């Protein structure tokens, strides 16, 4: 039962990472598994078997969310942007009780409040300054190095709560090319189009390696901050997470709002809240 529950949590994280304005790290915090996953990632070489057992269901779920549900989520965001955005905002708020427990009893000093405001403003500023100029990927040594670097940057944002990996990819111009490469690879599997598959692997592989290395490096940094500056780190994380709902709405636009749209949006918010609250319980 716990294994299946962890797969569902992984699906939420995976889906979150492909939506502009939504952070996989935020989903981890919302579901109360952030510290657990950071610990498993940073100790993967010291406690390999234990870490793999912990991470496996989440990795499976993320794979399902990233590959299997990317088409579904893309359709719903295109057809019902406000209602879908409210679902993910509900997921974020559903984890607020768990997040607030992390700072309950931890008295905030001026630095803690300053970090909260600074990181809140950082997310809003990044959303406002984001650009949507897309790159055209042509395989070359320089492009492979760029893809690796982009993977490192994107993975860092996937681990850090509140910072959307897809939003960063958009700003760098790699969001649509990477998504199209992944979906194109899936489509090429059925007719066994090996030429397309091999070409796309040449794009996905350096990007994926960058993601793996970036996740490990950033997780080590966050683990250090939580050990040495736990209170300040949690207030910074709260600033990132509280800014996420605004970033979601800014990232996708809400379209024309009607009474029916708002009512359905409130219902999807409630569903998201309930799901996050349930998945956050051990």
C-alpha positions, 0 to 999 in steps of 0.5 A, a space after each residue: 500500500 505504501 509503495 503504491 502511495 509513493 508511486 502516486 506521490 511520484 506522479 504528482 512530482 513528475 507532472 509538476 515538473 512539466 508545468 510552468 510555475 509549478 515545482 516538483 520540490 514544492 510537491 515534495 514539501 507539500 506531501 511531507 517527503 522533502 527531507 526523506 527524499 533529499 536524505 535518500 539522494 545524498 546518501 545513495 553512495 553510502 547506503 545504496 540499497 536503502 536509498 534505492 528502495 526509498 527512491 524507486 517508487 518515486 522514480 517510477 511515479 515520476 516516469 509515469 507523470 513525465 511521459 505518460 501524463 504529459 499529453 493529458 496535462 497539456 490538453 487540460 491546460 490548453 482547454 481548461 487553464 484556470 480549472 487545471 491551475 486551481 487543481 495544482 494550487 490546491 495541491 500546494 495549499 493541501 500541504 501547507 499544514 505539513 509545511 507550517 509544522 516545520 517552522 512551528 515553535 521556531 521563532 523567526 528572527 529578522 533574517 528569517 523574515 527577510 529570506 521569506 520576502 526575498 525568495 517570494 519576490 525571487 519567484 515572482 520576478 523570475 516569472 515576470 522576466 521569463 522569455 519564451 524564445 525557443 531554441 532549435 536543437 541541432 546535434 553538435 559537440 557544443 549543443 551536447 555541452 549546452 544540453 548537459 548544462 541546461 539539465 544541471 540548471 533544470 534539475 536544480 530547480 526541480 529539487 528547490 521548492 517553489 522554483 519551476 524547472 519548466 519555467 527555467 527551461 522556458 526562459 532558456 528556450 529549451 522547454 518546447 524542444 525538450 518536451 517535443 523530443 520526449 513525446 516524439 520518442 514515445 511516438 517513434 516507438 510504435 512504428 520502430 522509427 530507429 533513426 528518430 529514436 537514436 537522434 532523440 536519444 542524442 538529445 535526451 542523454 546529455 540532458 538527462 545526465 545533467 539532471 541526475 548530476 544536478 539533483 545530487 549536487 543541489 540535494 547535498 547543498 540543501 542537506 547542508 543548509 538544513 543541518 547548519 541553518 535549519 530555521 533560516 532554510 525553512 523560512 526561505 523554502 516557505 517564501 518559495 512555496 507561498 509564491 508558487 500559486 501566483 507563479 502558476 496563474 502568471 505562467 499559464 494565464 487564466 483566460 476568460 472567467 465566468 461563474 461556471 469556470 470559477 465554480 469548477 475551479 473551486 472544485 478542482 482546488 478542493 480535489 487538489 487540496 484533498 489529494 495533497 493532504 491525503 498523500 502527505 499523511 504517513 
